[in-house]
């Protein structure tokens, strides 16, 4: 996807959380593309696992949304 593999400037402010001892850390995420439509569904992935996907390199190329 466009932007995948590029450095992610949003990573500098990341603060890891405690590891989640539940099965959530073993969830599966999916990136779905259909024509121009793109979405990502990360299931119950934990904060730290999502960080691993997006930092320090944005492996999936989707824009970063922070809340």
PyMOL Python script that loads the backbone (N, CA, C, O; Angstrom):
from pymol import cmd

cmd.read_pdbstr("""\
ATOM      1  N   UNK A   1       0.835  -1.171   0.000  1.00  0.00           N
ATOM      2  CA  UNK A   1       0.000   0.000   0.000  1.00  0.00           C
ATOM      3  C   UNK A   1       0.884   1.241   0.000  1.00  0.00           C
ATOM      4  O   UNK A   1       2.001   1.202   0.517  1.00  0.00           O
ATOM      5  N   UNK A   2       0.407   2.325  -0.565  1.00  0.00           N
ATOM      6  CA  UNK A   2       1.198   3.548  -0.567  1.00  0.00           C
ATOM      7  C   UNK A   2       1.550   3.971   0.859  1.00  0.00           C
ATOM      8  O   UNK A   2       0.695   3.962   1.744  1.00  0.00           O
ATOM      9  N   UNK A   3       2.780   4.331   1.068  1.00  0.00           N
ATOM     10  CA  UNK A   3       3.225   4.757   2.386  1.00  0.00           C
ATOM     11  C   UNK A   3       3.737   3.636   3.262  1.00  0.00           C
ATOM     12  O   UNK A   3       4.382   3.901   4.277  1.00  0.00           O
ATOM     13  N   UNK A   4       3.471   2.394   2.902  1.00  0.00           N
ATOM     14  CA  UNK A   4       3.933   1.274   3.714  1.00  0.00           C
ATOM     15  C   UNK A   4       5.453   1.225   3.694  1.00  0.00           C
ATOM     16  O   UNK A   4       6.074   1.463   2.658  1.00  0.00           O
ATOM     17  N   UNK A   5       6.035   0.922   4.814  1.00  0.00           N
ATOM     18  CA  UNK A   5       7.481   0.815   4.920  1.00  0.00           C
ATOM     19  C   UNK A   5       8.178   2.119   5.240  1.00  0.00           C
ATOM     20  O   UNK A   5       9.393   2.137   5.439  1.00  0.00           O
ATOM     21  N   UNK A   6       7.429   3.217   5.293  1.00  0.00           N
ATOM     22  CA  UNK A   6       8.032   4.510   5.601  1.00  0.00           C
ATOM     23  C   UNK A   6       8.131   4.750   7.089  1.00  0.00           C
ATOM     24  O   UNK A   6       7.399   4.147   7.874  1.00  0.00           O
ATOM     25  N   UNK A   7       9.032   5.628   7.476  1.00  0.00           N
ATOM     26  CA  UNK A   7       9.183   5.983   8.889  1.00  0.00           C
ATOM     27  C   UNK A   7       7.904   6.640   9.392  1.00  0.00           C
ATOM     28  O   UNK A   7       7.248   7.373   8.651  1.00  0.00           O
ATOM     29  N   UNK A   8       7.552   6.389  10.622  1.00  0.00           N
ATOM     30  CA  UNK A   8       6.331   6.901  11.210  1.00  0.00           C
ATOM     31  C   UNK A   8       6.676   7.963  12.255  1.00  0.00           C
ATOM     32  O   UNK A   8       7.184   7.629  13.326  1.00  0.00           O
ATOM     33  N   UNK A   9       6.405   9.245  11.957  1.00  0.00           N
ATOM     34  CA  UNK A   9       6.757  10.317  12.893  1.00  0.00           C
ATOM     35  C   UNK A   9       5.927  10.298  14.178  1.00  0.00           C
ATOM     36  O   UNK A   9       6.308  10.944  15.155  1.00  0.00           O
ATOM     37  N   UNK A  10       4.817   9.584  14.202  1.00  0.00           N
ATOM     38  CA  UNK A  10       3.957   9.541  15.388  1.00  0.00           C
ATOM     39  C   UNK A  10       4.501   8.631  16.483  1.00  0.00           C
ATOM     40  O   UNK A  10       3.950   8.600  17.584  1.00  0.00           O
ATOM     41  N   UNK A  11       5.566   7.895  16.204  1.00  0.00           N
ATOM     42  CA  UNK A  11       6.076   6.906  17.153  1.00  0.00           C
ATOM     43  C   UNK A  11       6.851   7.505  18.320  1.00  0.00           C
ATOM     44  O   UNK A  11       6.963   6.876  19.372  1.00  0.00           O
ATOM     45  N   UNK A  12       7.376   8.689  18.152  1.00  0.00           N
ATOM     46  CA  UNK A  12       8.243   9.275  19.167  1.00  0.00           C
ATOM     47  C   UNK A  12       7.552   9.449  20.513  1.00  0.00           C
ATOM     48  O   UNK A  12       8.202   9.349  21.553  1.00  0.00           O
ATOM     49  N   UNK A  13       6.263   9.703  20.512  1.00  0.00           N
ATOM     50  CA  UNK A  13       5.561   9.969  21.772  1.00  0.00           C
ATOM     51  C   UNK A  13       4.930   8.719  22.392  1.00  0.00           C
ATOM     52  O   UNK A  13       4.250   8.816  23.414  1.00  0.00           O
ATOM     53  N   UNK A  14       5.143   7.554  21.791  1.00  0.00           N
ATOM     54  CA  UNK A  14       4.535   6.315  22.295  1.00  0.00           C
ATOM     55  C   UNK A  14       5.087   5.941  23.666  1.00  0.00           C
ATOM     56  O   UNK A  14       6.296   5.977  23.896  1.00  0.00           O
ATOM     57  N   UNK A  15       4.185   5.584  24.565  1.00  0.00           N
ATOM     58  CA  UNK A  15       4.560   5.080  25.871  1.00  0.00           C
ATOM     59  C   UNK A  15       3.906   3.706  26.030  1.00  0.00           C
ATOM     60  O   UNK A  15       2.682   3.611  26.122  1.00  0.00           O
ATOM     61  N   UNK A  16       4.719   2.632  26.064  1.00  0.00           N
ATOM     62  CA  UNK A  16       4.147   1.289  26.178  1.00  0.00           C
ATOM     63  C   UNK A  16       3.323   1.136  27.447  1.00  0.00           C
ATOM     64  O   UNK A  16       3.600   1.755  28.474  1.00  0.00           O
ATOM     65  N   UNK A  17       2.304   0.295  27.345  1.00  0.00           N
ATOM     66  CA  UNK A  17       1.477  -0.032  28.505  1.00  0.00           C
ATOM     67  C   UNK A  17       1.894  -1.408  29.009  1.00  0.00           C
ATOM     68  O   UNK A  17       2.643  -2.115  28.335  1.00  0.00           O
ATOM     69  N   UNK A  18       1.421  -1.786  30.176  1.00  0.00           N
ATOM     70  CA  UNK A  18       1.703  -3.116  30.700  1.00  0.00           C
ATOM     71  C   UNK A  18       1.212  -4.164  29.719  1.00  0.00           C
ATOM     72  O   UNK A  18       0.184  -3.977  29.068  1.00  0.00           O
ATOM     73  N   UNK A  19       1.947  -5.273  29.608  1.00  0.00           N
ATOM     74  CA  UNK A  19       1.527  -6.354  28.721  1.00  0.00           C
ATOM     75  C   UNK A  19       0.197  -6.929  29.178  1.00  0.00           C
ATOM     76  O   UNK A  19      -0.041  -7.115  30.371  1.00  0.00           O
ATOM     77  N   UNK A  20      -0.662  -7.207  28.211  1.00  0.00           N
ATOM     78  CA  UNK A  20      -1.979  -7.771  28.475  1.00  0.00           C
ATOM     79  C   UNK A  20      -1.834  -9.289  28.601  1.00  0.00           C
ATOM     80  O   UNK A  20      -1.434  -9.941  27.637  1.00  0.00           O
ATOM     81  N   UNK A  21      -2.147  -9.864  29.759  1.00  0.00           N
ATOM     82  CA  UNK A  21      -1.979 -11.304  29.945  1.00  0.00           C
ATOM     83  C   UNK A  21      -3.116 -12.138  29.335  1.00  0.00           C
ATOM     84  O   UNK A  21      -3.071 -13.367  29.392  1.00  0.00           O
ATOM     85  N   UNK A  22      -4.126 -11.490  28.758  1.00  0.00           N
ATOM     86  CA  UNK A  22      -5.254 -12.224  28.179  1.00  0.00           C
ATOM     87  C   UNK A  22      -4.928 -12.687  26.759  1.00  0.00           C
ATOM     88  O   UNK A  22      -3.840 -12.429  26.246  1.00  0.00           O
ATOM     89  N   UNK A  23      -5.868 -13.362  26.144  1.00  0.00           N
ATOM     90  CA  UNK A  23      -5.675 -13.858  24.776  1.00  0.00           C
ATOM     91  C   UNK A  23      -5.728 -12.744  23.734  1.00  0.00           C
ATOM     92  O   UNK A  23      -5.471 -13.005  22.559  1.00  0.00           O
ATOM     93  N   UNK A  24      -6.048 -11.530  24.121  1.00  0.00           N
ATOM     94  CA  UNK A  24      -6.124 -10.421  23.172  1.00  0.00           C
ATOM     95  C   UNK A  24      -4.816 -10.210  22.420  1.00  0.00           C
ATOM     96  O   UNK A  24      -4.836  -9.818  21.254  1.00  0.00           O
ATOM     97  N   UNK A  25      -3.690 -10.460  23.060  1.00  0.00           N
ATOM     98  CA  UNK A  25      -2.392 -10.263  22.419  1.00  0.00           C
ATOM     99  C   UNK A  25      -2.170 -11.232  21.258  1.00  0.00           C
ATOM    100  O   UNK A  25      -1.232 -11.057  20.480  1.00  0.00           O
ATOM    101  N   UNK A  26      -3.024 -12.252  21.133  1.00  0.00           N
ATOM    102  CA  UNK A  26      -2.897 -13.225  20.054  1.00  0.00           C
ATOM    103  C   UNK A  26      -3.973 -13.033  18.987  1.00  0.00           C
ATOM    104  O   UNK A  26      -4.169 -13.905  18.140  1.00  0.00           O
ATOM    105  N   UNK A  27      -4.667 -11.902  19.023  1.00  0.00           N
ATOM    106  CA  UNK A  27      -5.697 -11.608  18.027  1.00  0.00           C
ATOM    107  C   UNK A  27      -5.086 -11.439  16.645  1.00  0.00           C
ATOM    108  O   UNK A  27      -3.884 -11.211  16.505  1.00  0.00           O
ATOM    109  N   UNK A  28      -5.919 -11.554  15.639  1.00  0.00           N
ATOM    110  CA  UNK A  28      -5.501 -11.393  14.254  1.00  0.00           C
ATOM    111  C   UNK A  28      -6.069 -10.090  13.722  1.00  0.00           C
ATOM    112  O   UNK A  28      -7.232  -9.767  13.964  1.00  0.00           O
ATOM    113  N   UNK A  29      -5.248  -9.342  12.998  1.00  0.00           N
ATOM    114  CA  UNK A  29      -5.700  -8.125  12.345  1.00  0.00           C
ATOM    115  C   UNK A  29      -5.784  -8.350  10.847  1.00  0.00           C
ATOM    116  O   UNK A  29      -5.048  -9.170  10.298  1.00  0.00           O
ATOM    117  N   UNK A  30      -6.674  -7.630  10.184  1.00  0.00           N
ATOM    118  CA  UNK A  30      -6.843  -7.756   8.740  1.00  0.00           C
ATOM    119  C   UNK A  30      -6.870  -6.392   8.084  1.00  0.00           C
ATOM    120  O   UNK A  30      -7.471  -5.452   8.602  1.00  0.00           O
ATOM    121  N   UNK A  31      -6.207  -6.289   6.928  1.00  0.00           N
ATOM    122  CA  UNK A  31      -6.311  -5.110   6.074  1.00  0.00           C
ATOM    123  C   UNK A  31      -7.114  -5.563   4.862  1.00  0.00           C
ATOM    124  O   UNK A  31      -6.743  -6.525   4.189  1.00  0.00           O
ATOM    125  N   UNK A  32      -8.205  -4.874   4.587  1.00  0.00           N
ATOM    126  CA  UNK A  32      -9.114  -5.263   3.508  1.00  0.00           C
ATOM    127  C   UNK A  32      -9.153  -4.150   2.466  1.00  0.00           C
ATOM    128  O   UNK A  32      -9.361  -2.983   2.800  1.00  0.00           O
ATOM    129  N   UNK A  33      -8.953  -4.515   1.211  1.00  0.00           N
ATOM    130  CA  UNK A  33      -9.006  -3.566   0.100  1.00  0.00           C
ATOM    131  C   UNK A  33     -10.000  -4.088  -0.927  1.00  0.00           C
ATOM    132  O   UNK A  33      -9.955  -5.257  -1.311  1.00  0.00           O
ATOM    133  N   UNK A  34     -10.894  -3.214  -1.367  1.00  0.00           N
ATOM    134  CA  UNK A  34     -11.854  -3.548  -2.414  1.00  0.00           C
ATOM    135  C   UNK A  34     -11.997  -2.319  -3.288  1.00  0.00           C
ATOM    136  O   UNK A  34     -12.690  -1.373  -2.915  1.00  0.00           O
ATOM    137  N   UNK A  35     -11.348  -2.319  -4.451  1.00  0.00           N
ATOM    138  CA  UNK A  35     -11.326  -1.116  -5.286  1.00  0.00           C
ATOM    139  C   UNK A  35     -10.605  -0.006  -4.550  1.00  0.00           C
ATOM    140  O   UNK A  35      -9.469  -0.187  -4.112  1.00  0.00           O
ATOM    141  N   UNK A  36     -11.254   1.149  -4.409  1.00  0.00           N
ATOM    142  CA  UNK A  36     -10.649   2.274  -3.695  1.00  0.00           C
ATOM    143  C   UNK A  36     -10.897   2.208  -2.190  1.00  0.00           C
ATOM    144  O   UNK A  36     -10.328   2.992  -1.430  1.00  0.00           O
ATOM    145  N   UNK A  37     -11.735   1.286  -1.767  1.00  0.00           N
ATOM    146  CA  UNK A  37     -12.056   1.151  -0.341  1.00  0.00           C
ATOM    147  C   UNK A  37     -10.948   0.392   0.375  1.00  0.00           C
ATOM    148  O   UNK A  37     -10.515  -0.665  -0.082  1.00  0.00           O
ATOM    149  N   UNK A  38     -10.490   0.937   1.503  1.00  0.00           N
ATOM    150  CA  UNK A  38      -9.489   0.286   2.350  1.00  0.00           C
ATOM    151  C   UNK A  38      -9.902   0.414   3.796  1.00  0.00           C
ATOM    152  O   UNK A  38     -10.341   1.479   4.231  1.00  0.00           O
ATOM    153  N   UNK A  39      -9.766  -0.656   4.538  1.00  0.00           N
ATOM    154  CA  UNK A  39     -10.046  -0.600   5.965  1.00  0.00           C
ATOM    155  C   UNK A  39      -9.125  -1.571   6.690  1.00  0.00           C
ATOM    156  O   UNK A  39      -8.579  -2.497   6.092  1.00  0.00           O
ATOM    157  N   UNK A  40      -8.968  -1.348   7.952  1.00  0.00           N
ATOM    158  CA  UNK A  40      -8.197  -2.258   8.789  1.00  0.00           C
ATOM    159  C   UNK A  40      -9.058  -2.630   9.991  1.00  0.00           C
ATOM    160  O   UNK A  40      -9.719  -1.778  10.586  1.00  0.00           O
ATOM    161  N   UNK A  41      -9.042  -3.898  10.333  1.00  0.00           N
ATOM    162  CA  UNK A  41      -9.758  -4.382  11.507  1.00  0.00           C
ATOM    163  C   UNK A  41      -8.736  -5.108  12.364  1.00  0.00           C
ATOM    164  O   UNK A  41      -8.238  -6.167  11.980  1.00  0.00           O
ATOM    165  N   UNK A  42      -8.425  -4.550  13.508  1.00  0.00           N
ATOM    166  CA  UNK A  42      -7.381  -5.117  14.353  1.00  0.00           C
ATOM    167  C   UNK A  42      -7.931  -5.953  15.494  1.00  0.00           C
ATOM    168  O   UNK A  42      -7.198  -6.315  16.414  1.00  0.00           O
ATOM    169  N   UNK A  43      -9.213  -6.258  15.438  1.00  0.00           N
ATOM    170  CA  UNK A  43      -9.790  -7.134  16.461  1.00  0.00           C
ATOM    171  C   UNK A  43      -9.512  -6.592  17.851  1.00  0.00           C
ATOM    172  O   UNK A  43      -9.718  -5.410  18.125  1.00  0.00           O
ATOM    173  N   UNK A  44      -9.047  -7.463  18.715  1.00  0.00           N
ATOM    174  CA  UNK A  44      -8.743  -7.089  20.094  1.00  0.00           C
ATOM    175  C   UNK A  44      -7.249  -6.899  20.317  1.00  0.00           C
ATOM    176  O   UNK A  44      -6.760  -7.074  21.434  1.00  0.00           O
ATOM    177  N   UNK A  45      -6.517  -6.540  19.258  1.00  0.00           N
ATOM    178  CA  UNK A  45      -5.084  -6.332  19.450  1.00  0.00           C
ATOM    179  C   UNK A  45      -4.853  -5.282  20.528  1.00  0.00           C
ATOM    180  O   UNK A  45      -5.589  -4.301  20.634  1.00  0.00           O
ATOM    181  N   UNK A  46      -3.838  -5.506  21.305  1.00  0.00           N
ATOM    182  CA  UNK A  46      -3.546  -4.600  22.410  1.00  0.00           C
ATOM    183  C   UNK A  46      -2.766  -3.386  21.911  1.00  0.00           C
ATOM    184  O   UNK A  46      -2.248  -3.377  20.794  1.00  0.00           O
ATOM    185  N   UNK A  47      -2.696  -2.380  22.748  1.00  0.00           N
ATOM    186  CA  UNK A  47      -1.981  -1.131  22.460  1.00  0.00           C
ATOM    187  C   UNK A  47      -0.564  -1.426  21.991  1.00  0.00           C
ATOM    188  O   UNK A  47      -0.117  -0.873  20.987  1.00  0.00           O
ATOM    189  N   UNK A  48       0.142  -2.288  22.704  1.00  0.00           N
ATOM    190  CA  UNK A  48       1.536  -2.576  22.370  1.00  0.00           C
ATOM    191  C   UNK A  48       1.655  -3.338  21.053  1.00  0.00           C
ATOM    192  O   UNK A  48       2.605  -3.098  20.307  1.00  0.00           O
ATOM    193  N   UNK A  49       0.739  -4.239  20.740  1.00  0.00           N
ATOM    194  CA  UNK A  49       0.778  -4.980  19.480  1.00  0.00           C
ATOM    195  C   UNK A  49       0.476  -4.043  18.307  1.00  0.00           C
ATOM    196  O   UNK A  49       1.088  -4.170  17.247  1.00  0.00           O
ATOM    197  N   UNK A  50      -0.448  -3.118  18.481  1.00  0.00           N
ATOM    198  CA  UNK A  50      -0.726  -2.141  17.428  1.00  0.00           C
ATOM    199  C   UNK A  50       0.507  -1.275  17.180  1.00  0.00           C
ATOM    200  O   UNK A  50       0.820  -0.948  16.035  1.00  0.00           O
ATOM    201  N   UNK A  51       1.200  -0.909  18.244  1.00  0.00           N
ATOM    202  CA  UNK A  51       2.441  -0.147  18.105  1.00  0.00           C
ATOM    203  C   UNK A  51       3.449  -0.920  17.266  1.00  0.00           C
ATOM    204  O   UNK A  51       4.105  -0.339  16.401  1.00  0.00           O
ATOM    205  N   UNK A  52       3.582  -2.227  17.509  1.00  0.00           N
ATOM    206  CA  UNK A  52       4.523  -3.048  16.748  1.00  0.00           C
ATOM    207  C   UNK A  52       4.210  -3.035  15.248  1.00  0.00           C
ATOM    208  O   UNK A  52       5.124  -3.131  14.429  1.00  0.00           O
ATOM    209  N   UNK A  53       2.939  -2.919  14.884  1.00  0.00           N
ATOM    210  CA  UNK A  53       2.553  -2.860  13.467  1.00  0.00           C
ATOM    211  C   UNK A  53       2.898  -1.522  12.819  1.00  0.00           C
ATOM    212  O   UNK A  53       3.190  -1.463  11.625  1.00  0.00           O
ATOM    213  N   UNK A  54       2.863  -0.467  13.596  1.00  0.00           N
ATOM    214  CA  UNK A  54       2.965   0.873  13.025  1.00  0.00           C
ATOM    215  C   UNK A  54       4.278   1.600  13.332  1.00  0.00           C
ATOM    216  O   UNK A  54       4.542   2.652  12.751  1.00  0.00           O
ATOM    217  N   UNK A  55       5.102   1.063  14.228  1.00  0.00           N
ATOM    218  CA  UNK A  55       6.308   1.772  14.641  1.00  0.00           C
ATOM    219  C   UNK A  55       7.505   0.834  14.762  1.00  0.00           C
ATOM    220  O   UNK A  55       7.319  -0.325  15.132  1.00  0.00           O
ATOM    221  N   UNK A  56       8.681   1.266  14.477  1.00  0.00           N
ATOM    222  CA  UNK A  56       9.029   2.605  13.989  1.00  0.00           C
ATOM    223  C   UNK A  56       8.723   2.778  12.510  1.00  0.00           C
ATOM    224  O   UNK A  56       8.807   3.885  11.978  1.00  0.00           O
ATOM    225  N   UNK A  57       8.367   1.680  11.845  1.00  0.00           N
ATOM    226  CA  UNK A  57       8.015   1.733  10.426  1.00  0.00           C
ATOM    227  C   UNK A  57       6.542   1.392  10.277  1.00  0.00           C
ATOM    228  O   UNK A  57       6.069   0.409  10.847  1.00  0.00           O
ATOM    229  N   UNK A  58       5.817   2.196   9.515  1.00  0.00           N
ATOM    230  CA  UNK A  58       4.402   1.968   9.242  1.00  0.00           C
ATOM    231  C   UNK A  58       4.292   0.836   8.210  1.00  0.00           C
ATOM    232  O   UNK A  58       4.318   1.090   7.006  1.00  0.00           O
ATOM    233  N   UNK A  59       4.172  -0.401   8.677  1.00  0.00           N
ATOM    234  CA  UNK A  59       4.204  -1.569   7.802  1.00  0.00           C
ATOM    235  C   UNK A  59       2.972  -1.715   6.926  1.00  0.00           C
ATOM    236  O   UNK A  59       3.055  -2.299   5.845  1.00  0.00           O
ATOM    237  N   UNK A  60       1.825  -1.196   7.369  1.00  0.00           N
ATOM    238  CA  UNK A  60       0.616  -1.393   6.578  1.00  0.00           C
ATOM    239  C   UNK A  60       0.200  -0.168   5.780  1.00  0.00           C
ATOM    240  O   UNK A  60      -0.715  -0.251   4.962  1.00  0.00           O
ATOM    241  N   UNK A  61       0.852   0.965   6.001  1.00  0.00           N
ATOM    242  CA  UNK A  61       0.651   2.131   5.138  1.00  0.00           C
ATOM    243  C   UNK A  61      -0.629   2.894   5.361  1.00  0.00           C
ATOM    244  O   UNK A  61      -0.970   3.761   4.557  1.00  0.00           O
ATOM    245  N   UNK A  62      -1.352   2.602   6.429  1.00  0.00           N
ATOM    246  CA  UNK A  62      -2.576   3.350   6.701  1.00  0.00           C
ATOM    247  C   UNK A  62      -2.261   4.576   7.538  1.00  0.00           C
ATOM    248  O   UNK A  62      -1.310   4.552   8.320  1.00  0.00           O
ATOM    249  N   UNK A  63      -3.028   5.642   7.398  1.00  0.00           N
ATOM    250  CA  UNK A  63      -2.768   6.858   8.187  1.00  0.00           C
ATOM    251  C   UNK A  63      -2.941   6.579   9.680  1.00  0.00           C
ATOM    252  O   UNK A  63      -3.717   5.708  10.074  1.00  0.00           O
ATOM    253  N   UNK A  64      -2.233   7.305  10.475  1.00  0.00           N
ATOM    254  CA  UNK A  64      -2.290   7.171  11.928  1.00  0.00           C
ATOM    255  C   UNK A  64      -3.394   8.056  12.466  1.00  0.00           C
ATOM    256  O   UNK A  64      -3.463   9.241  12.141  1.00  0.00           O
ATOM    257  N   UNK A  65      -4.250   7.487  13.280  1.00  0.00           N
ATOM    258  CA  UNK A  65      -5.288   8.249  13.976  1.00  0.00           C
ATOM    259  C   UNK A  65      -5.023   8.087  15.466  1.00  0.00           C
ATOM    260  O   UNK A  65      -4.929   6.959  15.950  1.00  0.00           O
ATOM    261  N   UNK A  66      -4.904   9.149  16.181  1.00  0.00           N
ATOM    262  CA  UNK A  66      -4.678   9.032  17.615  1.00  0.00           C
ATOM    263  C   UNK A  66      -5.880   9.583  18.354  1.00  0.00           C
ATOM    264  O   UNK A  66      -6.539  10.522  17.908  1.00  0.00           O
ATOM    265  N   UNK A  67      -6.145   8.972  19.496  1.00  0.00           N
ATOM    266  CA  UNK A  67      -7.289   9.432  20.295  1.00  0.00           C
ATOM    267  C   UNK A  67      -6.852   9.817  21.678  1.00  0.00           C
ATOM    268  O   UNK A  67      -7.676  10.229  22.494  1.00  0.00           O
TER     269      UNK A  67
END
""", "prot")
cmd.dss("prot")
cmd.show_as("cartoon", "prot")
cmd.util.cbc("prot")
cmd.orient("prot")
